[in-house]
Amino acid sequence: MNAFYNNEGIGDVLMIPFKDGNRYEIKTETFGDAVKITGLNGEILGYNLFNASKYLELKEKGKVSVDEDKLAKIQKAFKDNGLNDEIEADLSPKFVVGYVKEKKPHENADKLSVCQVDLGSETVQIVCGAPNVDAGQKVVVAKVGAVMPSGLVIKAAELRGLPSHGMICSQKELGMKDAPKEKGIYVLDDTAETGSAFEF
């Protein structure tokens, strides 16, 4: 579950987007400080919570890490404002340690590799353009649904005809201080635990 807060930029509003929608084809319903955003077909696109600091402590600027405590406070804020929707949220970590089990060249692109990456609970296929990716590495994977520091939301995609579920990240893409200028993924020490959350 993604949430965003920037008091200086847009005011005391917590934004909880679920899906992208055409701004000309959305409907909003207001319940006090809570706003429900739906598509014209009734599909829930997200919520906004105004006066958010009244309901929960928000120290972050930009992406907000939603844990069970924050989710419970958001749900209570909704109910206090007469909105009885239950948010079904995936609170699992979106940046995890992955193990590259296999790397093959992409059949339709010279500079792309097709990797099978173990994420602990599942193995996914990720198409990667980094020159230094290789089998046997521990790497940082942004799973589908992750929000990069740049604001990019990772989605399942097709790259040159092959499906890709996530992104193997470089230090620069993770916004890490003193990231090397050379292109390439961030290769972790072999002691990193496959499937564990990566904090940065």
Protein Blocks (a to p, Z undefined) as FASTA:
>chain_A
ZZdddfklnopcddddfbdcdfklcccddehjaccdddfkopafbdcdehklmmoccfbg
cjadddfklmmmmmmmmmmnopabdcdddfbdfbdcdddfbdcddfkbfkbccddddehj
accddddfbfkbcehiacddddehiacfkopacddddeehiacedjdddfklnopghiaf
bgcdddddfkbcghiacdZZ
